[in-house]
Amino acid sequence: MDSLIDQALQSFSDHYVGLSPACADAFREIAEPLSVPKNTILVTAGQYSDSMFFLLSGTVREYYLKDGKDITDWFARGHEFTCAINSYFRNVPSEHYIETLQACEMVVMKRHALIQLCEQFHEFETLSRMAVTRIMLHLQRRIVSIQFETAAQRYANLLKVLPDITQRASLGHIASFLGITQETLSRIRSAHRG
C-alpha cells in the first residue's frame, strides 16, 4: 500500500509541482494509503471531517440529500483532491456526502498535518495553492454554466471536461449534477448522438 504514497508523489510532480526529497519524506509520514470498493461512503452528512482525499484512481461524487432527493454537486477523479469542504475548512458538520462511484485508490491526509507541511515546506504550500486554484476555477465554470447555458450546453461541456463520465457515474447522478431530470438528459443524449 505504501506504493500509493509514491504514486501520489509522482502525481504531484506530473500534475502540480515536484517536491524536494525532504518534503516528500515529510509527506510520507502524514499520508495514509486507502483502497476502497465502489459505493463506499467516505463522509456522511452531519459528520465532522478533517480529511483531505487525493484520488489516484476511480471516481467519487459529492452529493446532498434535500427533501429526500439525491443531488450530486461535484465529481472528482484521479489526480484530484476532494474533501467535505465546509467541514474541512470551518470545522463544522459536513453538509454533504462523499461516495465512491468506482473502486478507488487514494491517500488521505489530516488538516492539521497538511497545515504543518505547508508551513514547513514552501513547495507543498505551492501545491496546495495550485489545487485550491484549480478547484476554484472549476467552481467558477460550474456557476457560469448553471446561470447562462442551456441543459444541452451543460451536458456537452461536461463531456469535454469528463469525457468518460457516462462510464463512471449513473445517468441519475449526471442529471442531478446538471440540474435536470433524467428524462431530459436522455433526450439530450439522444440528440447529441444523432
N, C-alpha and C positions, 0 to 999 in steps of 0.2 A: 504493500500500500504506500510505502514511502515514495515509490516512483511517481505517485500522483503529485507529490510536492515538487519533485523535479520537473514534471510536466508543467506545473503551474509556473515555475520559474522560467522555463523555456517560453511559455505562452506570454508571460510578461515581456520578455525580451522581443518576441516576434510582433506583439500587438500593442505594446505600451512603451516601456523603456527597460533597458537592461539594468540589472542590479549588481553592485560590487560583490565580491566574494563575502565580505563581512556582513553586508545587508542580507545576502542570500542565506547565510548561516543563521542570522537572527530570525529570518522568516521561517526557516525550517523548525525553529524552536517553538513558534506560536501557531503554525498551521496544523490543522488536523485533517488527514485524508478521510474521505467519506464516499462510499459507493452505496447507492440506494436503488431499489427497484422502482418501476413505473407505479404511479398513483400513491407515492409516499407524500404525506403531508409534512413539510419541513417546519412550517409556522402555522399556528391557528389563530383566528381572531380572538382577541382577549388575552393572548399570551404576551408576556414581555420577551423581547428577543434582542440580544446584543450580538447576534451572529451575522457576519458578512460571508456570503457564499460566493466562491469563484468557480464557475462551471467549466469543466474541461470537456465534457461530452454530455449529450442529452439536452432536453428542453424542460424548462419549468414555466409555470404560469403563476401570476399573482391574480387573486380574484376576491371579490366581495360577495357576501350574501346580503341582498337588500330585499326586504319583503318576500323572503323565500326564493328569490331569483338569484341565480349564479351569474355574476358579471365579471368577465375577465378584463383586467385593465393593463396587463403587461405580459410579454413573453421574454424570456431570457434563454440563451443557449450557450454553447461552448465559447470560451474566451470572454465571457461577460460576467460582471458582478451583479448580484442581486441581494436584497435584504428587505426586511419589513421596515420600510423607510422611516415612518413616524416613530416606531418603537426603537429602532436603532439610534436615530439621531436625537430624539426627545425623551427617551426612557419612559414611554407611555405604552399601554397595551396596544398591540397591533390591531389595526382596523381590518386587515385582510389576511387571507391565507396564501401560503406558497406551497404549490403541489408539483411534483414531478410528472411530466407527461410521458416520459420515456425513462428507461434505466439511466441513471446519471452518475457520473464521477465528478467529484468536486473537492475543493479544500475549503475548510471552514475556519474563520478567524474571529476572535472576540474583539469587540470595540476597544476596550482598554489596551489590549496588546497592540492593536493597529495604531492607536494614537501614540503609544510609546515608540513604535517602529518609525512612524512619521517624524517624531521629534528627534530621534537618534540619527536617521538617515535621510538626507535630502532627496535622494533618488526615489525612495519609497513615497515621500510626500509628493513628488512629481507624478509618480504612477497614480496615486490616489486622486490627485487633481485632474489628471487626464481621464480617469474613469468617471469621475463626477461630471466633468465637462461633456463627455460622450453621452451620458445619461440625460443631462440637461438638454442637449441638442435633440436627442430622440423625443423627449417630452415636448419640447417646443414644436417639433414637426408634428407630433400627435395632436397638439392643441390646434394648430393651423388646419390640419386635416379634418378634425371634427367640426371646426367652425366654418370652413369655406369649401370643402369638397363634397361632391355627391358620394353616395354609397359606392357606386361603381369605381369612382376615382380612388376612394379609400382602399378598396379591395386591390385594385391594380397597383397602388403604391405599396401596400403591404407585401404583395408578391415580389416587388422589386427589392425590398429590404430582406424579406424572409421567403425566398422562392420555394422552399420545400415545406412551408408551414402546414399545407394540407396533409402532409405525411406525418407531421409531428403533433398536430392538435386536431381535436374534433371540430366538425363544422359548427356545432353549437358554441364552442369556445371562441372560434374565429368570428362568428356572427356577433356575439356579445361584445367582443373587443372592438368591432367596427360600429357598434351601436345600432344594429339592425336585427331583424328577425332571421331565423334560419331559412324561412321560405324566400325572403328577399335575397339572401345570399345564394340560394340555389338558382334563382332567376339570373342573378348577376353572373354566376359561374357558367351557366348555360350560354348566355350571350357572349361571355368572354372566350369560350371555347369555339363558338360558332362564328 
